[in-house]
Amino acid sequence: MKSRTSKKEAKPRISGKEAAYVALEALKRRPIQLQALDGVQEPGVALVPAGGADQERKAPPRVHKPSPHNDLCVAPTPDLESHRRCLREAFGNTMSDEFVDVILGKLMEALRPGPFDQLEEPTLNAALAMIASMQPQSELQALLAVQIIATGFSGLRLLRQSQEHMTDTYINLYGPYAIKLLRLQNEMIQTFDRCRRGNKQTVEVRHVHIHSGGQGVVGIVNAAGDGEGHGDQANRPPQRDLAELPDTAHLVDDGGPAAQLGDHRDDQPESEG
């Protein structure tokens, strides 16, 4: 007897060398800084006036990062206590400097997960600005804010890597992970919002008043054609206009109902056969 061997189709995959090449190429993309046009002198007055809302907002905290290859952070000015206070306010108005140090380290670990990855100073300050804009009110909300930033930045990184060579291999490998992370970020934003406003449910009750001379519809109002081929909707009784209902005002006096609707007859004389 001859043995039959079934050959399975090999799934497309990326080798470790190709994945390392993609990671190294991603490191070459640095934060973009706005620069002046060559040969054009910068005017002394700003062409874009500052709005009133920008003047009311408070500047987010910043840190100075000498090297993108490590996690060393220093205060941008000699006033260290002032910068610590700004970071405490940004991370949920906490009173613990240890919490600030730990949560800042977790943020940097999420933005620079690998030992060979790089984290530029503008990227870290941009993440701090986003956390400050969310205005967390507790340490738990600050932790959720850091998780939102981590999932969002990681999802954008994988989305960029999926389009590195625009082939099915790269798209099918990095694309699904990017979509999962971005969806997770949206869910965590909703969790952050529920944590801030509490578990409250608002029920809105509306009353419709029909005055003299007006008309209304009794029943569920559907669009034209909804009752065709939609299960139970086709078997519903026809809707009746309030104007078509019998007038029972003369059947009721001050003492109570004088007659029932079933006993109501027209006063017109019957025709003799």
N, C-alpha and C positions, 0 to 999 in steps of 0.2 A: 504494500500500500504506500502510496506516495503522500507525504505530509503536505498539507496545504497551509501556507502562511499568508495571513491577511495583512496587507500593508496599509497602515493608517496614514492618512495625509498629515504631513507635518504642519503644525500651526505656525503662522508667521510670528517671529519673535525678533528681538533686538539683542545683540550680543553685548557683553560687558564693555567691550572696547567702544562700540557705537554709543552706548549710554554715557560713558565717560566723555566722549567727544561732544555729545549734546550738552552735558553739564559744563564743560570747559568753554564752549561757545556762549553759553548763557552768562557766564561770568564776565564776558567782554561787554555786555550791555550795562552801562553805568547809568545812574540817574541823570536826567537831562536838565541842564541849567539854561535859563533864558539869557541870551547874550545880545549885545547891541549889534546893529548892522554895521558892517565895515564901511568906513568912509563917511559915516553920518555922525554929526556931533549931537550928543545927547542934550535935549533942551533943559533949561533950568527949572521949568514948571512942568509938573506932571500933566500929560495929555489926558489921562483917565482920572477924573475926580473921584476922591474917596467918598463912599456913601455913608449915610448916618448909621446904618446897621453895623458897618465894619468898625466904626469908631466906638460903638458900645461893646463890641466883643473884646474879650481879654485874650492876649497873646498866649499861645500854648507853651508848655515847658519845652526846653531844648537841652540837649546834652552834646558834648564834644567827644567825638570818637577818633582818636589819633590813627588807628590802624583798622582796616576792614577785616583783618585776619584773626582778631581776637575780640574779647568781650569787654575790653577796658573802656570805661566811660569816665569823663571828668566834667566838672562844671565849666560852662563857657566863661564865667566871670569869677573873681575871687570870693564873691559873696556866696559861700557854700550853703549857709542856712537858708537863705532866700530861695535857692533852687530846690532844696529839700522840701520846703513848704509848698512850692508850686507842684512838685511831684506828688506830695500827699493829697493836695486838692484834686489833682487829675485822676488819681487812683482811688476814687470813692471817698474823699475827705477823711482818709484814715488818719489815726493818731500814732501809727506804728511805722517807724523808719525801717524796721526789719521787713515788714510786708512790702514796702516800696522796693527794697533791694531784691527780694525774692521774685516779685511779680515782674520787675524789670528784667531780671535774668531769664525768666520763662519767656518773656516776649522776644528777647534776643535769641534764645534757643530755637524758637519757632521760626524766626526769620533767617537764622543761619544754622540749619539742622546738622549739616555735615562738617567735619573738621576742616575740609578743604574749601568750604563755601565762604563767600565773602558777604559782609554786611556793611554797606556804606552809611556814612553819617546822615545824608539826606533821607535815606529810606527809614532809618530808625526814628528820626525826628518827624517824618510824615506819619508813621504809626502812632507816635505820641500825640500828634495833633488830632488824629482821628479819635483816639480814646478820649482826649479832652473835649472834643465836640459832642461825644455821647453823654457826657456829664454823669458818670456813675455816682450813685449816692451811698454806696456801701462797698465793702470789700468783695462781696459776692458779685455785685454788678461789675466791678472792675475786672474780676476774673473772667466773666462772660465777655466783656469788651475785648480782652486780650485774645480769647478764643475766636471771636469774630474776626479780628485782624489776622490771626494766624491762618484760619481756613481760607479767608479771601485772598491773601497773598500767595498761599500755596496753590490754590486753584488757578490763579492767573499764571503762575509759573508753569504748571502742567499744561495749561491751555496753549501757552507759547511753545512748549516743547512738542506738542502734538502737531504743530504746523512747521516744524523745523525743515522737513523735506517734502511735505504735502503728499505723502504716500499712505496707502492703507495701513501699512505696518505701524507707522508712528501714530496715526490718527486713532487706530483701534487700541493701541496700548496706553497712550497718555490721555486721550479724549475722555473715556468713561470716568477716569479718576478725577479729572478736572470738573466734570459735570456733577459728580457726587459731592465734591468739596464745596462747589458754589451753591448747590442745593442745601447742604448742611449749614452754610453761612446764612442763608435766608431763614432756615428754621431757628437758628440761634438768635437772629435778630428779633424774631417773633417771641422767643423765650425771654430775651432781654426786655422787650416791651411789656410782656405780661408781668415780669418780676418788678418792673418799675411802677406800673399802675395798679398792681395787685389783682387778685382774682375777682374782678367785678364784672357783672353782666348788666347791660343796659337794655331794658325792654321798653319799646316805644308803642304806646297805645293811641290810636287815632279814632275819632268819632266823626261820623258823617251825618249831618243834619239835612233833611230834605224839607224845604219850606213849601208854602202854598204855591202851586203852579209849577213846581219842579217835578222831575222824573228820576227814578232810580231803578236799578236792576237787582233782583233778588237771586242770589246764587253765585257760582264761580264764573268769572268772565274769562273766556278763552278767545284767542285769536281765531280768525276765520280759517277753517280747514283743520283745526286741531283735533276735532272729534272724529276724523276719518282715519281709521286704522290705528288708533292709539289705545286699544284695550278697553278699559272701563269708561273712558271718556266718551266713547261712541254710544254707550247705553244710558247716559245720564238723561233725565227728563228735560224737556225744553224749558228755557228760562222764561219767566213771566215779568212783564213790565208792571210796576206799581200802579200805573194808570189803568191797567186792565183788571186789577183786582176789584171785587165788589165793594161798594161804598157801604160800610157798616156803621157810619156815624149816627144815622137815625135809628139804629137798633139798640142803642145804649142810652139810658137816661141816668139821672142822678142816683137812682137806687141800685142800678146794676144792669146786666144784660137783659133785654126784654125778649130776645129771640135768638136762635142759633142760626149759623150760616146755612145749615142744611134745610131749615124751614123757611128760608127766604124765598118768596115768590114774587113775580112781577105783577103789578096791578092792572096789566092790560087784560081786557076781556078775551075769553077764549072764543075762537070762531066755531060756530055750530056746523056740524057735518052735514 
